Amino acid sequence: MSPEKLSAFWVYLQTGPLFWLTLTLAAYAVAHALARRARFHPLVNPVAIAVALLVAVLSLTGTAYARYFEGAQFVHFLLGPATVALAVPLWRHRDAVRRALVPMALALLVGATTAVSSAVAIAWAAQWLLIHPFAWTSADRFAADDSVRLDAAAAVRPGF
C-alpha cells in the first residue's frame, strides 16, 4: 500500500467516532492480557498500560485529544454509573468496611500527603528549571555569548 493511500485511509478512520472507542477498548484488552500474563502484579496495571498505549498512538499520529474524545466519550459517560455502582458492594460489606475504617483512613491520609508533597516538589523543581534553564545542561555545549542564553531562555520561558 502506498504512503498516500495509507494516509488517506488513516484520515478516513479518524473521522469515525467508533474508531477511537474501538482503539480504547483494544488498548485495554491488550493491557489486561499483559496483566494476566504477569499474574496481575501491581506494576503491570492494565489502566496505566492502556493509557500509555493510547498516548503513544495519539502522539505518533498527531491526533488532538479533542478528536480522540469525540469517539471515546462513551467510555467517559459510563464511568459515572460505574462509580455509583460501587456503592452496592460497599453497602453489602459494610461490616468489613467498618472494621477496616482506621487502616483505610490512615492509608488515605498517607496517600493524600504523599500526592500533595509530590505535586509541590515537582512544581518547585519545574519552576526552578524554568528560572535556571541552563543549570541542567552542559555549559560547554552553548556559546559564551549572553544573547544566545537570553534567546534560549526566552524560548523556554515566555515573557523572560
N, C-alpha and C positions, 0 to 999 in steps of 0.2 A: 504494500500500500504506500502510495507516495505521501510525502510530508503535507502537501496541500490537502489531499483527501482526508488524511488523519486529522488535520487541524479543523477542517470543515465538519467532520464527524464529531469532534470534541465540542465545538461550538453548538452543534445541534443537541448533544446530550446535556450540556449545561443549561439550556433553555427550559428543559423539563424539570419540574419540581420533584418528580419521583426519583430522578437520578440521585439527588443528594440524600433523600430519605433512604434509598437502597444502599448507597455508599456508607451511610451512618450505621445501618444495621449490619452490613457486611463487615465493617471495621470492628464492630463489637463481637460479631461471630468469630472472627479471626482471633481477636484478643481473648475471648473466652476459651477458645481451643488451646491457645498458648497457656492460659492459666490452668486449665485442666491437666495439660501435659506436665506442668510444674507442680501438680498436686495442690493447687491454689495457695502457693506460697505468697505471703503478703507483699513481696516485692514485685510479683507478677500480677499487678492489679489490672483487671480487664478494662475498667473505665479509663484509667490513665493511659493504657496502651492504645485504646480506641481513639482517645483524644489526640495522642501523639501521631497516630496514623492519619487522622483527618487533617491535622495541622500540616503534616508533610504534604499531603495531596493538595490542600489549598495553596500552600506556599509554592509548590512546584508548578502548579497550573496558573498561578496568579489570579486565583478566584477571590473576590471580595467576600468577607464574612456575610454581608447583607444578602448577596446572591445565594450563598450556601444556606442561610437561614430560611430563605423562601421555601426551600424544599424540606428542610429538617424541622420546621416549626411544629409539625405534628408530634414529634417526639417531645419537644418542649411543652406542648399542650398537655400531653399525658403525664408529665412529671407532677403536676398539681394533684390530680386524683390519686396517683401512686403514693405520694407523700401522705395524703389524708388517709389512705387505706392502711398505712402503718399503725393507725390508732387501734384497729381491731385486734391484732396480735398483742399490742401493748396492754390493752384492756383485759384480754384473756389471761395474760401472765402478770397481772398487776401485783400479785403477792411476791413473785420473784423480783419484780422491779422495785418494790418497796424494800425488800431485804437488801438489795444491792444499791440502794439510794446513796449511801455515803461514799462507797468507792466510785460510783458514777459521777457524783458531784466533784470529788477530788480530781478525777481524770478530766472532767470538763474544765475545772479551774486551771490545772496544769497545761492542758492543751490550749486554752484561750490565752494564757500568759505567754506560752511559747510562740503562738501565732502572732500576737501583738509585738512581742520583743523582736521576732524575726523580721516582721514588716518594718519596724522602726529602724533596725540595724541596716537592712537593705536600702531603705530610703536615705539614711545618713551616708552610706557608702556611695550610693549613686550621686548624691548631691556633691560629695567630696570629689568624685571623679569628674563631674561636670565643671567644678570650680578649678580643679587642677588637671586639665586634660592630658598633660604630658607626664604626669607623675608616674603613670603605669607603663610608659613606653621607654624605649631605649633612646637616650638623648642623642647618641651619635647617629641615629637614623635621620635626624632632621637638620636642616641648615641652621647655622648660628644666627641667621638674620631674624630679628624680632618680628618683622612684618609677616614672615611665614608662620610664626607661632600665633600671632594675633588672628590671621586669616583662618587658620585651622581651628583655633578656639572659638571663633565666631561661627564656624560651620557646625561645631559640636553643640554650642550653647547659644541659641538665638538671643539677640539683644545684648551680646557681650560688648 
